[in-house]
Amino acid sequence: MTSHDHALQDCTAHGTFPLVVTSAGVGDAQGWAARHAEPLRAALHRHGALILRGFPVADERAFQDVVRALSGGTWAEYQERATPRSHVAGAVFTSTEYPADRSIFVHNESSHVLRWPRHLYFWCDKPAAGGGETPLCDTRRVYRELDPGLRDRFITEGWIYQRNFGTGIGFDWQSVYGVETFAELEEYGALNHTAVRRHGDTVQVRYRRWATVRHPETGEDSWFNHGVFFNRWNLEPELQEFAEELGESALPYNTLHGDGSPIAREVIEEIRAAYDAATVAEPYQAGDVMVVDNIAVAHGRRPYQGDRRILVTMTDPTDGTALAPPAVVATPGW
C-alpha cells in the first residue's frame, strides 16, 4: 500500500511493519475509516499491524467510532482474565495496569483460551515521557524461524497451561471464570476442556491448547500461544528466586509440554530469542490508533517514565477450535 493507491489517495503510507498510515488533512476520521475499511483490512492482513497517525481522534468516543467503522462493531469480551485493567466506556478499557518500571512480554491476546479476539485496537491519549511503546512481534516469522524439531513437538502436543488460585497471588477463580461456586467451576471446566481440582483452600486448573493456528485469510501459519508468557522461566530475573521459594505448585501461572512434562529453561530461551528477533517498537504519538491482527502479531509493553494513557478495545470474537488442530484441545489430567 502506497500513497498513490486510489483508495488511500488522501493519505501517505510508509514502512512495512507496522504499516504507518499518515493523515493528509482528513477532517472526519470515522468517515475516512468507513470509506477505506476494505483496503485497510487487506493491508492489515498483509502487514499484521497498522498505525493511523495524525487523524482527528480526540477522545474515547471518537476512538470507538473509528473502530466501529473499520470492524463493523462486533466487540469481543475478555475471557478468563489474566491481567488487571479498568473499564472506561462502552467496549473500551485501559491497557494492562502493570508497574511502569516493568515490561510486559509479547503475547497474542487471549491465545490460551478457547475464544479470543481477531483484532485489537490501541489509542494513544497520552504518550509516556519516555519508553512505553507497545512492541509488536510478527508471530508468522516466529513460526518460520523456530527450529522445526522444537516447533513440531509443540504443534503435535500443544501446551498445557496451569493456573493456581488461593495462594495469595493473582486473581481469585470466581472472578476469572465468572462463577460463584466450585460446582459451577467444575461445570465450566467440563464445557471448556479444562481440568479442575481442589486442595483445601487452593484450586488448580489445567487445560491443553494449541501452539499454532493458520490465518483464515492469508493461509499463513502463526506461532499463537501464551506458552512462554506464562512459563516460570519467563519471569523477570528478580522474581526467579521468589519462584524457587514458592515452588511451581504455588505460582499463579505456569506452562508444561503437552504430555505434562516440564519445559527446560533452554527451550523457553530459544523461543524467546525467536520472539525478540521478530519484534519492533514504534514510539507512540498522541492520537495514534494502532490496529493489530491478533493471529499474525503479538504485542507487549515497554517500561516507561512519566504519565501514559493507552486505551484498548477488541473486536471479532473467534472460536479457536475452528482454526486449531482438534487433538490439542483436550482436557489434560495430572
Secondary structure, DSSP 8 states (H G I E B T S, - for coil): --TT-GGGTTEEEE-SSSEEEEESS-S-HHHHHHHTHHHHHHHHHHHSEEEEES----SHHHHHHHHHHHH-S-B----S--S---EEETTEEE-----TTS-EEEE-TTTTSSEEEEEEEEEEEE--SEE----EEEHHHHHHHS-HHHHHHHHHH-EEEEEEESSSSS--HHHHHT-SSHHHHHHHHHHTT-EEEEETTEEEEEEEE-SEEE-TTT--EEE--STTTT-GGGS-HHHHHHHHHH-GGGSSEEEEETTS----HHHHHHHHHHHHHTEE-----TT-EEEEETTTEEEEE--EES--EEEEEEEEEEEGGGTS-GGGSS----
